Amino acid sequence: MNFSLIRRDQARPTQSLCLLGASGSVGGTTIRYLRRVPDIRLESVSVHSSLEKLQQLLHEFQPPLACISHEDAFDYGIEGLMADFPSVRFFRGADGLVEMVRESQADTVLTAVVGACGIRATVAGIESGKKIALANKETLVTAGPAIQAHSAFASNSTSTACIVPVDSEHNSLFQLLEGQNLSHVHRIVLTASGGPFRDWTGEQIQRARREEVLNHPTWTMGPKITVDSAGMINKGLELIEARFLFSCEADQLDVRIHRNSIVHSMIQLRDGSFHLSCSHPDMIFPVAHTLHYPDSVPEPHREMSFPESWPALSFEMVDERFPGYALCRSAMAMGGTAPAILNAANEVAVDAFLKDRISFSQIPETIDGALQSTEIHQTTDLEELISADEKTRSDLMQKLGALSARE
Ligand SMILES: NC(=O)c1ccc[n+]([C@@H]2O[C@H](COP(=O)([O-])OP(=O)(O)OC[C@H]3O[C@@H](n4cnc5c(N)ncnc54)[C@H](OP(=O)(O)O)[C@@H]3O)[C@@H](O)[C@H]2O)c1
């Protein structure tokens, strides 16, 4: 276990921020926090197609750089935006996102885009020596081996790049692990709320409808991660993210369902003791921690009494009602291109589910089919990992397209 990606010695408190995915749930939490800390300047922003949101942000924060990563949305909105904001430099499409990160003078990139579309922008941030505040877990799931092997993270590197996790479990784990001798850590446990189906039978879960899947009991998040959470695939993706972030062994990682989402993670030391990290379930905690790190957050986020207002803590095992979770564990064990294939298949399947083209139970079936039918390569090459992602997507989009055409 080590902090080679985090590189604590390189981290500096954020003064200017490039925010990717500013119109989403994590993006919105970040904006909410920036309103409280005017010392941190919003230097660049991206949205995919939320033009109205972008307009509001340009009015309020006046960043000099902005990207619309959806090309049609860019073409539709750019004339009006350029007339309203003549001093802003606009970037177009997925390539524009990468270019904006490279050209940005910000010291930190907060990656809050959803999906593997975040990979190249994250790598651009690493290559520009920036602090990466990483919310976009799909980047590490898909490209983890290449990012781990990136020269910026070699022990003799002079790069100023570092990665500080924003995902709440990983952020809390980082805080727990920071004070420890890492060789004394026996086990890392991520908690999961269990999602809306923690008390449903396997059969009921298989028949779950879209509105039931999107009804998360504790967290308010974007639609993709909400679907992932309902099938416990989000927790499986987080295990893979943790494996790369903390360079730990797969068998050191475990998950427990914890209904209240108060404890976000725990570690067990070799002496048998457990250390827990707790906070109210609000992404403002990890976002603020990441931005200020290595300084501490200057003000409390909210008053919390302890222990009167806290419920009894319970922890349950994840069981076979959630086949997607087991698939994530097995892709993690296979390594190489397997997590990239799993993630791409999941993204395509979740999108198809959200469009009512497949059922909830077909999400893990689709992932399983993709893993079974594809040869896994052990590689740390970024392009090979990205092409495993792209091939899986195009194969599945054809397959699912044909499926819905027959129906
Ligand atoms: N939400 C949470 O509490 C939470 C917690 C931990 C980790 N995360 C992780 O953080 C990431 C973002 O999650 P979220 O819940 O904030 O998602 P979200 O609400 O769906 O927001 C996604 C953001 O990404 C943009 N986007 C969508 N497709 C894109 C593409 N192809 N290229 C570039 N940008 C694109 C969206 O722009 P438009 O609005 O214009 O479409 C939006 O700004 C995910 O990786 C998730 O797993 C989320």
The ligand as a Tripos MOL2 file, in Angstrom:
@<TRIPOS>MOLECULE
LIG
   48    52     1     0     0
SMALL
NO_CHARGES

@<TRIPOS>ATOM
      1 N1        -22.9000   12.7250   -7.2440 N.am      1 LIG1
      2 C1        -22.1620   12.3260   -6.2180 C.2       1 LIG1
      3 O1        -22.5320   12.5120   -5.0530 O.2       1 LIG1
      4 C2        -20.8430   11.6340   -6.4640 C.ar      1 LIG1
      5 C3        -20.1070   11.1930   -5.3680 C.ar      1 LIG1
      6 C4        -18.8660   10.5990   -5.5900 C.ar      1 LIG1
      7 C5        -18.3760   10.4380   -6.8790 C.ar      1 LIG1
      8 N2        -19.1320   10.8500   -7.9340 N.ar      1 LIG1
      9 C6        -18.5990   10.6740   -9.2790 C.3       1 LIG1
     10 O2        -18.4720   11.9830   -9.8690 O.3       1 LIG1
     11 C7        -18.7400   11.9270  -11.2630 C.3       1 LIG1
     12 C8        -19.8840   12.8900  -11.5610 C.3       1 LIG1
     13 O3        -21.0610   12.4280  -10.9290 O.3       1 LIG1
     14 P1        -22.3630   13.3370  -10.8260 P.3       1 LIG1
     15 O4        -23.3070   12.5980   -9.9640 O.co2     1 LIG1
     16 O5        -21.9740   14.7290  -10.4650 O.co2     1 LIG1
     17 O6        -22.8720   13.2780  -12.3410 O.3       1 LIG1
     18 P2        -23.9640   14.2110  -13.0480 P.3       1 LIG1
     19 O7        -24.7760   14.9450  -12.0540 O.co2     1 LIG1
     20 O8        -24.6600   13.3580  -14.0400 O.co2     1 LIG1
     21 O9        -23.0560   15.3000  -13.8310 O.3       1 LIG1
     22 C9        -22.2100   14.9100  -14.8590 C.3       1 LIG1
     23 C10       -21.4420   16.1000  -15.4040 C.3       1 LIG1
     24 O10       -20.6540   15.6230  -16.5070 O.3       1 LIG1
     25 C11       -21.0530   16.3020  -17.7020 C.3       1 LIG1
     26 N3        -20.9950   15.3160  -18.7840 N.ar      1 LIG1
     27 C12       -21.9240   14.3700  -19.1000 C.ar      1 LIG1
     28 N4        -21.5070   13.6430  -20.1710 N.ar      1 LIG1
     29 C13       -20.3110   14.1500  -20.5360 C.ar      1 LIG1
     30 C14       -19.3910   13.8440  -21.5700 C.ar      1 LIG1
     31 N5        -19.6170   12.8550  -22.4710 N.pl3     1 LIG1
     32 N6        -18.2500   14.5690  -21.6620 N.ar      1 LIG1
     33 C15       -17.9880   15.5720  -20.7670 C.ar      1 LIG1
     34 N7        -18.8360   15.9300  -19.7860 N.ar      1 LIG1
     35 C16       -19.9790   15.2070  -19.6490 C.ar      1 LIG1
     36 C17       -22.4510   16.8260  -17.4400 C.3       1 LIG1
     37 O11       -22.7340   17.9580  -18.2720 O.3       1 LIG1
     38 P3        -24.2780   18.3120  -18.6800 P.3       1 LIG1
     39 O12       -24.9790   18.6920  -17.4090 O.co2     1 LIG1
     40 O13       -24.1390   19.4700  -19.5990 O.co2     1 LIG1
     41 O14       -24.8320   17.0640  -19.3200 O.co2     1 LIG1
     42 C18       -22.3310   17.2020  -15.9660 C.3       1 LIG1
     43 O15       -21.6950   18.4410  -15.8220 O.3       1 LIG1
     44 C19       -19.0650   10.4640  -11.5700 C.3       1 LIG1
     45 O16       -17.9000    9.8190  -11.9940 O.3       1 LIG1
     46 C20       -19.4970    9.8910  -10.2220 C.3       1 LIG1
     47 O17       -19.2640    8.5090  -10.1100 O.3       1 LIG1
     48 C21       -20.3420   11.4480   -7.7520 C.ar      1 LIG1
@<TRIPOS>BOND
     1     1     2 1
     2     2     3 2
     3     2     4 1
     4     4     5 ar
     5     4    48 ar
     6     5     6 ar
     7     6     7 ar
     8     7     8 ar
     9     8     9 1
    10     8    48 ar
    11     9    10 1
    12     9    46 1
    13    10    11 1
    14    11    12 1
    15    11    44 1
    16    12    13 1
    17    13    14 1
    18    14    15 2
    19    14    16 1
    20    14    17 1
    21    17    18 1
    22    18    19 2
    23    18    20 1
    24    18    21 1
    25    21    22 1
    26    22    23 1
    27    23    24 1
    28    23    42 1
    29    24    25 1
    30    25    26 1
    31    25    36 1
    32    26    27 ar
    33    26    35 ar
    34    27    28 ar
    35    28    29 ar
    36    29    30 ar
    37    29    35 ar
    38    30    31 1
    39    30    32 ar
    40    32    33 ar
    41    33    34 ar
    42    34    35 ar
    43    36    37 1
    44    36    42 1
    45    37    38 1
    46    38    39 2
    47    38    40 1
    48    38    41 1
    49    42    43 1
    50    44    45 1
    51    44    46 1
    52    46    47 1
@<TRIPOS>SUBSTRUCTURE
     1 LIG1         1 GROUP 0 **** ****
